[in-house]
């Protein structure tokens, strides 16, 4: 059993950390935060340096590596700055579904520009009446002789205002049982790629965190797209989404891990330097014990996240429940615990922690979404219970414990 990273993985982690520490400066982060602006220049530079698409195929310019290499980059980016790190990651994370189920032609067309930092991707699954419940969509897909027609409304689409393409989950078979009869479709932002109809994009303003990203509503009005925009097998839309979520949930956990690590480092530095009653506040047990506990928690989160990423890279077969079991574990446990850690770091700063200058309050706001998107904490717990009900005690005893 070897818990060490390979030399290549260590080099990737170091390079990502050096890039992020050098470029994600506080004044840059605050400017983008206050103006609600996506860090496009930094996104482009991340692509040029090879940090985007590490797990994409080499044939289209990707790194040909795995989820573990990807999460090392995400962790370091979010450790340096939660807002910039999460925004950059959210720019290319949705395109992962094209990597998982797309044809070679689709991967070349849609992932090639992503790898270079030229394009930004988005997924549109959530609807006004369907959040955690993805078993039935009100957005519809109808086949015509000359194309496919989309109608309906999606909300909370990250990157809505500037994404170059959207992956949309729509109901194609209206008579299918819940969870069936849905199809995933690629919709380009460029109207010249449509065959007719309209796509209306409305910004949803004034959100709590990740204020460097857009969150919007998409309204499809008889939008006609070519048949080659079908992504994956028709009627298998929900399964397509779930296969994507297995990997994406681990990467969301990496966001939360990095957010917590960055907050801890700032709190540790502050506690060493800040003096009260003629001694540094880390000397007081009330503060020292908080830091000791959060350090222990971070170590458990780190290795749980790394293990889940390793499991994704190992596969395990289509019928294996081990991967979704662990991806649900990290998706509920890491963001939830990271929230507690960041909250404790605000306490270490005292009154200063309540203000933007120290960044920990922004990390708290940014991290909160990690408990919600890609499946809420409560949904992950339901997934874990569902899988545990099916696994035999012998398997749990011999493999998982």
C-alpha positions in Angstrom: 0.0 0.0 0.0 1.6 3.3 -1.2 0.0 6.6 -0.3 2.6 8.7 -2.0 2.0 10.7 -5.2 4.1 9.9 -8.2 6.8 12.3 -9.4 4.5 13.4 -12.2 1.6 14.1 -9.8 3.9 16.0 -7.4 5.1 18.1 -10.3 1.6 18.9 -11.4 0.6 19.8 -7.9 3.6 22.0 -7.5 3.2 23.7 -10.8 -0.5 24.4 -10.1 0.4 25.9 -6.7 3.0 28.1 -8.2 0.7 29.4 -10.9 -2.1 30.0 -8.5 0.0 31.8 -5.9 1.6 34.0 -8.5 -1.6 34.9 -10.4 -4.5 34.7 -8.0 -3.6 37.9 -6.2 -6.0 39.4 -3.6 -6.5 42.6 -5.5 -7.3 40.6 -8.7 -9.8 38.4 -6.7 -11.5 41.4 -5.1 -11.8 43.2 -8.5 -13.5 40.2 -10.0 -15.6 39.6 -6.9 -16.9 43.2 -6.7 -17.7 43.3 -10.5 -19.1 39.8 -10.7 -16.7 39.1 -13.6 -15.4 35.7 -14.7 -11.6 35.6 -14.7 -11.3 35.0 -18.4 -7.7 36.0 -18.7 -6.6 33.6 -15.9 -8.8 30.8 -17.4 -7.0 31.3 -20.8 -3.6 31.2 -19.1 -4.5 28.0 -17.2 -5.4 26.4 -20.5 -2.2 27.5 -22.2 -0.2 26.0 -19.3 -2.0 22.7 -19.6 -4.0 22.8 -16.4 -7.3 22.3 -18.2 -8.3 18.9 -19.6 -5.6 16.9 -17.8 -8.0 13.9 -18.0 -9.1 14.6 -21.6 -7.9 12.4 -24.5 -4.4 13.3 -25.8 -5.8 13.2 -29.4 -7.7 16.5 -28.8 -4.9 18.1 -26.8 -5.7 16.8 -23.3 -3.3 15.3 -20.9 -4.5 11.7 -21.1 -4.2 11.5 -17.3 -6.8 10.7 -14.6 -9.2 12.3 -12.1 -6.5 12.2 -9.5 -4.3 14.6 -11.5 -7.3 16.8 -12.1 -8.2 17.1 -8.4 -4.6 18.1 -7.5 -5.0 21.1 -9.8 -8.4 22.0 -8.4 -7.2 21.6 -4.9 -4.3 24.0 -5.4 -6.3 26.6 -7.3 -9.0 26.7 -4.6 -6.3 26.7 -1.8 -4.9 29.9 -3.4 -8.3 31.6 -3.8 -11.8 30.1 -3.5 -13.4 32.5 -6.0 -10.9 32.3 -8.8 -10.2 28.6 -8.3 -13.8 27.6 -8.3 -14.6 29.9 -11.3 -11.8 28.4 -13.4 -12.7 24.9 -12.5 -16.4 25.5 -13.2 -15.5 26.7 -16.7 -14.3 23.3 -17.8 -15.9 20.8 -15.4 -19.2 20.6 -17.2 -17.4 19.5 -20.4 -16.4 16.3 -18.6 -19.6 14.7 -19.7 -18.5 15.0 -23.3 -15.3 13.3 -22.3 -17.3 10.5 -20.6 -19.9 9.8 -23.3 -19.1 11.9 -26.4 -18.1 10.6 -29.8 -14.6 11.3 -31.0 -16.0 14.0 -33.3 -17.8 15.7 -30.5 -14.8 15.5 -28.3 -12.7 17.2 -30.9 -15.2 19.9 -31.6 -16.2 20.7 -28.0 -13.2 19.7 -25.9 -10.4 20.9 -28.2 -11.3 24.6 -27.6 -11.9 23.9 -23.8 -8.3 22.5 -23.4 -6.9 25.7 -24.9 -8.9 27.9 -22.6 -10.8 29.3 -25.5 -14.3 27.9 -24.7 -16.3 27.6 -21.5 -18.9 24.9 -20.9 -22.1 24.6 -18.9 -24.6 21.9 -18.0 -28.4 22.6 -17.8 -30.1 19.9 -15.7 -32.0 21.8 -13.0 -35.5 23.1 -13.7 -37.8 25.4 -11.6 -39.8 22.4 -10.4 -37.0 19.8 -10.6 -33.9 20.3 -8.4 -32.7 17.2 -6.7 -35.4 15.2 -8.7 -33.9 14.5 -12.1 -36.3 11.5 -12.8 -38.6 13.6 -15.0 -37.9 16.7 -17.1 -40.4 19.3 -18.2 -38.0 20.5 -20.9 -38.9 18.5 -24.0 -37.1 17.2 -27.0 -39.1 16.4 -30.2 -37.7 14.9 -33.4 -38.6 16.5 -36.7 -37.5 15.6 -40.2 -34.9 18.3 -40.3 -33.7 18.3 -36.7 -34.6 18.2 -33.0 -36.8 20.8 -31.2 -36.2 21.9 -27.6 -38.8 23.6 -25.4 -38.6 24.4 -21.7 -36.8 26.3 -19.0 -33.6 25.5 -17.0 -32.4 27.5 -14.0 -29.2 27.8 -12.0 -27.0 27.2 -15.0 -23.5 28.1 -14.0 -21.7 30.1 -16.7 -25.0 30.9 -18.5 -24.0 34.4 -19.5 -20.8 33.4 -21.4 -20.7 29.6 -21.9 -19.9 28.6 -25.5 -22.1 25.5 -25.2 -24.6 23.8 -22.9 -25.3 20.2 -22.2 -29.1 20.0 -21.7 -31.1 17.1 -20.2 -34.6 16.9 -21.8 -37.5 14.5 -21.8 -37.9 12.8 -25.2 -40.3 9.9 -24.3 -43.3 11.3 -22.4 -44.7 7.9 -21.6 -41.5 6.5 -20.1 -41.4 5.6 -16.4 -39.5 8.0 -14.1 -35.8 8.2 -14.8 -36.2 6.9 -18.4 -36.9 8.4 -21.8 -34.5 11.4 -21.3 -31.8 12.5 -23.7 -28.7 14.7 -23.4 -28.2 17.3 -26.1 -25.4 19.7 -27.0 -26.6 23.3 -27.6 -24.1 25.9 -28.9 -24.4 29.5 -27.9 -23.7 30.7 -31.5 -27.1 31.2 -33.2 -25.6 30.4 -36.6 -25.4 26.8 -35.3 -29.2 26.6 -34.7 -31.6 25.5 -37.4 -34.4 27.7 -36.0 -36.2 28.9 -32.9 -34.8 30.9 -30.0 -32.7 30.5 -26.8 -33.2 33.2 -24.2 -30.7 33.6 -21.4 -31.5 35.6 -18.2 -29.0 36.3 -15.4 -30.1 35.4 -11.9 -28.4 38.1 -9.8 -27.4 38.7 -6.1 -26.2 35.2 -5.0 -24.3 34.4 -1.8 -21.0 33.1 -3.2 -19.0 32.2 -6.4 -19.8 35.7 -7.5 -17.1 35.5 -10.2 -19.4 33.1 -12.1 -22.7 33.7 -13.9 -25.8 31.8 -12.8 -28.7 32.0 -15.2 -32.0 30.8 -16.6 -32.2 29.3 -20.1 -35.5 29.4 -21.9 -35.8 27.2 -25.1 -38.5 28.3 -27.5 -38.8 25.8 -30.4 -35.0 25.8 -30.5 -34.0 23.5 -33.4 -30.6 21.8 -33.3 -29.0 19.2 -35.6 -29.3 15.4 -34.8 -25.5 15.2 -34.4 -25.9 17.3 -31.2 -27.3 14.2 -29.4 -24.8 13.4 -26.7 -24.7 9.7 -25.7 -27.4 7.2 -26.2 -30.9 8.5 -26.7 -33.3 7.7 -23.9 -30.4 7.2 -21.6 -30.0 10.8 -20.4 -30.2 10.3 -16.7 -27.7 7.5 -16.8 -25.4 9.8 -18.8 -25.7 12.4 -16.2 -25.0 10.0 -13.3 -21.9 8.7 -15.0 -20.7 12.3 -15.3 -21.6 13.0 -11.7 -19.5 10.2 -10.3 -16.3 12.0 -11.4 -17.5 15.6 -11.1 -18.6 15.0 -7.4 -15.0 14.1 -6.5 -13.8 17.3 -8.2 -16.3 19.4 -6.2 -15.0 17.7 -3.1 -11.5 18.9 -4.2 -12.9 22.5 -4.4 -14.0 22.2 -0.8 -10.8 20.6 0.3 -8.7 23.4 -1.2 -11.0 26.1 0.2 -10.6 24.6 3.7 -6.8 24.3 3.3 -6.5 27.9 2.2 -8.5 29.1 5.2 -6.5 27.0 7.6 -3.2 28.4 6.4 -4.4 31.9 6.8 -5.7 31.2 10.3 -2.5 29.4 11.3 -0.4 32.3 10.2 -2.7 34.8 11.9 -2.7 32.8 15.2 1.1 32.7 15.2 1.5 36.5 14.7 -1.5 38.0 16.5 -0.8 38.7 20.2 -3.1 39.2 23.1 -2.1 39.5 26.7 1.6 39.6 25.5 1.6 36.2 23.7 0.5 34.8 20.4 -3.1 33.6 20.4 -2.1 30.1 19.2 -0.8 29.7 22.8 -4.3 29.8 24.2 -6.0 26.4 24.2 -9.3 27.9 22.8 -7.5 28.8 19.6 -4.8 26.2 19.6 -7.2 23.3 19.9 -9.4 24.7 17.1 -6.3 24.7 14.8 -5.3 21.2 15.9 -8.8 19.8 15.2 -9.1 21.5 11.9 -5.7 20.2 10.9 -6.8 16.6 11.7 -10.0 17.1 9.8 -8.2 18.4 6.7 -5.9 15.4 6.7 -8.9 13.0 6.7 -10.7 15.0 4.0 -7.5 15.0 1.8 -7.0 11.3 1.8 -10.7 10.5 1.4 -10.8 12.7 -1.6 -7.7 11.3 -3.1 -8.9 7.7 -2.6 -12.3 8.5 -4.3 -10.4 10.0 -7.3 -8.2 6.9 -7.4 -11.3 4.6 -7.4 -12.7 6.6 -10.4 -9.5 6.1 -12.3 -9.5 2.4 -11.5 -13.0 2.0 -12.9 -14.5 -1.1 -11.3 -17.0 -2.1 -14.0 -20.4 -0.8 -15.0 -22.1 -2.8 -12.3 -19.8 -1.8 -9.5 -21.4 0.2 -6.7 -18.1 1.0 -5.0 -17.4 4.1 -7.1 -20.8 5.8 -6.6 -20.7 4.9 -2.9 -17.4 6.7 -2.4 -18.2 9.6 -4.7 -21.3 10.2 -2.6 -19.3 9.9 0.6 -16.8 12.6 -0.5 -19.6 14.8 -1.9 -21.4 15.0 1.4 -18.5 14.7 3.9 -15.9 17.0 2.4 -18.0 20.1 1.7 -19.9 19.7 4.9 -16.7 19.4 7.0 -15.0 22.1 5.0 -17.8 24.5 6.0 -17.1 23.7 9.7 -13.4 24.2 9.2 -13.8 27.6 7.5 -16.2 28.7 10.2 -13.6 27.9 12.8 -11.0 29.9 11.0 -13.3 32.9 11.1 -13.4 32.5 14.8 -9.6 32.4 15.0 -9.5 35.8 13.2 -12.2 37.2 15.6 -13.7 40.5 14.4 -11.3 40.7 11.5 -12.6 37.4 10.1 -16.0 39.0 9.5 -14.5 41.3 6.9 -13.6 40.6 3.3 -9.9 41.6 3.7 -8.9 38.4 5.4 -10.7 36.3 2.7 -12.0 33.6 5.1 -15.6 35.0 5.1 -15.5 34.9 1.2 -14.3 31.3 1.4 -17.2 30.5 3.6 -19.7 32.0 1.1 -18.0 30.4 -1.9 -17.8 27.0 -0.3 -21.5 26.9 0.7 -22.5 26.0 -2.8 -20.3 22.9 -2.7 -22.9 21.3 -0.4 -25.6 22.0 -2.9 -24.6 21.6 -6.6 -23.8 18.3 -8.2 -26.4 16.7 -5.8 -27.1 18.1 -2.3 -25.6 16.6 0.9 -28.9 15.0 1.7 -29.1 13.4 -1.8 -25.7 11.9 -1.2 -26.7 10.4 2.1 -29.7 8.9 0.4 -27.4 7.4 -2.3 -25.2 5.9 0.4 -28.1 4.3 2.2 -29.5 3.0 -1.1 -26.2 1.3 -1.9 -25.6 0.0 1.6 -29.0 -1.7 1.5 -28.0 -3.7 -1.5 -24.4 -4.7 -0.7 -23.9 -8.0 1.1 -22.3 -7.9 4.5 -19.5 -10.2 3.3 -18.5 -7.7 0.6 -18.6 -4.8 3.1 -16.6 -6.7 5.6 -14.0 -8.1 3.2 -13.6 -5.1 0.7 -14.7 -1.9 2.3 -13.7 -2.4 6.0 
